[in-house]
Amino acid sequence: MAYTTTPKSTQTTLAPATAAKVPATAQASRLLLKIFNDDVANPIYYGDSTVSTTNGIYIAPGGESDWIPCSGDIWALSTPGTTVRTLELA
């Protein structure tokens, strides 16, 4: 698979127990997304706009997601709030 744009890296700070889009604005024509949890003590969870600690996909402290094939919005949540990084490929 060939990508047509330069990979885009973004940092997002999550407010405590509040779901937020990661990144806030998706790269045009995004095909793949990877999420990195910068917090070394607290997990994050990702999914759709209804993401919670019970229905979200878990990312361990200091961990990362698999490559997520997506063109739409992805939301993340952390109970205490934390910083996450994303890498997009389009």
N, C-alpha and C positions, 0 to 999 in steps of 0.2 A: 504494500500500500504506500503510495507517495503522498506526502503532505505538501500543501501549497504555500504555507506561511511559516514564519519563524515561530518556534515554540514560545509560549507566553507564560511567564511565572508571575503569580500574584500572591500577596500576603493579605489575609483577612483576620481581623480581631473579632472573636465571637463574644457577645455580651452574655453574662451568666444566664443559663437556662432559657435562652432565646434563639430560636432557629433563624439562620441567615443564609442567603444565597452565597455560595462559594464557587467562583469569585462573584462579586456583586453584579458584574456585567460579563456575560460569556463572550469569548472570542467569536467573531463571525465565522460561520461554517465549521464550528468545532466538531471534531470527530471523537476525540479521546480526552479524558480528564484523569489526573492522578491527584489525590489529596494526601498531604503530609501533616501529621500532628506534631507541632513543635513543642508541646507541653511534655515534660518528662514525668509528670505525676498523675495526670488526669486523661481519661479517654475522651474521644469525640465519637459522634454517631452521625451518619449521613443517610440521606434518602430524599423523599419529595417534601413538599411544603408542610406536611403533617409529621415530620420526623420527630421522634421522641427517644428516650433512653430504652423504651421497650420495643419499638418497631424499627429503629434505625440500624444501619450496618455499623458494627463496632470497629473502631481503629484504636489500637492500644497506645498508651503513652509513648511518644517517640516513634510511633509506627507510621505506616503508609497504607493506602488502599491499593488494590490491584488497579490496572488501567480500566477505566469506566467508559464504555462506548456510549456517548450521549451527545445530543445537540441541544437538549433543553436544560432547564435549570436544575441544579443540585443544591440541596440545603444541608447545613451541618448544625450541630448542637453540642454544647459542652455544659455540664451543670455548673461548674464554677466560672466558666468563661475561659477562653484560651486563644492562642494564635494558631492559625492553620495556613499552610501554603498550598497553592495549587499549581499544576503544570498542565497546560492545554496544548493539544495538537490539532491543527485544522488542515 
